[in-house]
């Protein structure tokens, strides 16, 4: 046990103790899942400088040997996308004082952006990062409004704040019926009203206004920024596709438990999906068609698939979901793309690929990244190795030793 | 019960004494489970994890008459249907110690919310089995994940939530026909935040953890009194003569029947408890009133007291990685199960508490095994499989009949397409009491609940 630990620790210390590393790094002998046209590169090196990948190739070298990470054939992938969620917006779900993603004004406020509350020091950030999850899209919710507000991509490096580019969230279907007067039909009525009001400036008398001035400005100027519609039922997806087409939105469908039923329509509309590959139960009358082959069938129909299981604390489970998608017929490449390059492109944070010129946000894996008996070996962000330490690993290291005479409070792992 | 049988029952009640009535009352709602038709099956050349801690490579397993007959090399069996495993893996049927299938079924309709009797913090008189909707589609999904037995528990809103029941994972028109024969009953209890939140929020006891403990103690004290009156009554009957004639049994009290059965050691205690300090409080509570905690459920802090749990002979039924949804779940770590498993005499269990998790107990166990190995514990698959087979069988009191692959045990068996400790593993065939009840390659041998029949017809046209 110790030797494995020491190896990890050694790697971390090695890297942290050389400031020059922020400038340069060489990952030797990796199996690189580029997620681009280059496919999988075996026994290949990655040269990083100034936070970016400057070269991929065999037999590369740098002057300072101490800046070399020997991957020894391990898999290197782009940093993973954990899905839509609330990492950094909530520490303990049932403790309202720690939770900021939910707005309860009972108004329609498209301008609501919980990203202002994002806490990069939240324990959830490191807990997910050390498992290879480097990106998420913060997701807002509102009671009293099917327009949930705005989210944004955030890099889970423990420093960054959410990206400036925003994502609009709209919830439809039975989960949102409490916010639309009890009818899912009213959801499209309310959406039309909001978008129309945004375009026309609202009722001159001010009586029937749904939105604030800021809210109207948000919808009016939304343009081609991403819009995520959350819904599951096939019939609702068809309605949403009509709305998306009419308003020429750059949209994705999240949830989409019955997405496979309307895969052809999604493909024709060029609308990607964000699905949880583990959803296979008719948990409501919106998802009677939920099945494990959803991801595979959507892929086969030519729909761009991304994975998202929501949540925050256990967002790291997303790669298990991806593995299950493969076990149920999806291609391995598409499953890995669903948590790297596809969301990177849709949400616009980078290419989600490993290629020259791209930012060096990478994960070195000690096995198959989609396997439950493998995990991240090292996490590189902006060309720097990061400490594989979280509040959970510290608790683990405090309680792993078997013999202790003083209370565990005197064991200070990580100091 | 059909109507014409009622006079017979009444007659029986009138002519027999309270004792025999009590004996009858102790077995109401009996299991009507019958093993499904099976044939003699020989699985050859398998990698077998027996559930006893052993791994047998390239080994055959023979099932007949619903039982496991033999494990060995080159077994031959006249008239047996032969399944060539060719190195594929065989394990005991998986067992989930903590499920709410049927009581919180899919779809999650208001009309189906039957898992928490939230009218009082103390409802030990209710039985989860009376809430089970046997048509829950979740049973079929769990079966596809290799689950052959499962315990259905009431929820955790109450200090005393009610009785749990162990089922065989077969579809039937009644839960009685799913009920694991002669499995001990259990009691669900809860520590911590849930009872506090549900009742304290309404300015009702318990509002605090000290209120929780006070609530348990008051109830156990009452149960002791009830038990005393039962004992006094029995003693009077035993004396005979005038004493026996005058003796009156205590008034039946369903709550007290459950609690006194715990004190007599007849009902196993499943205690929902997250924090280490609370679990130690509960162990003292159990010592005060002389009963045994069988299992702490969820127990995200069990790793902090793994040695004490093993010493007390208490199982820990745990998740691989859930944490943080409430304050008492804040200290979760991914090594919890492996650390709880580490002491001699330990009883680590991977449980689901989830209609999703129950479908992949093998993956949850794999994650826990991997996290242990990553910190140097050297847990092989033959050890980790116990977390989802023999250890939960032990916690249910059915380990003499299932949970391991040994001659004479129920033929509850899963054939996997590969090492089950992988995200890519599928249960290919599932046998319950020797009957093939799930076959991944044959849709005819895949159960479909009444609820799912005919859904999405329009979409499929």
Interface residues (C-beta under 8 A of the other chain):
Chain A: X1 X2 X3 X4 X5 X91 X92 X93 X94 X95 X124 X234 X258 X261 X278 X279 X280 X281 X282 X283 X284 X285 X288 X289 X312 X313 X314 X316 X317 X320 X323 X324 X326 X327 X370 X371 X372 X373 X374 X375 X392 X393 X395 X396 X399 X400 X408
Chain B: X106 X107 X108 X109 X137 X138 X141 X193 X197 X303 X304 X321 X322 X323 X324 X325 X326 X327 X330 X331 X332 X333 X334 X335 X339 X355 X356 X359 X360 X363 X366 X367 X369 X370 X374 X375 X376 X377 X421 X422 X423 X424 X425 X426 X451 X452 X455 X456 X459
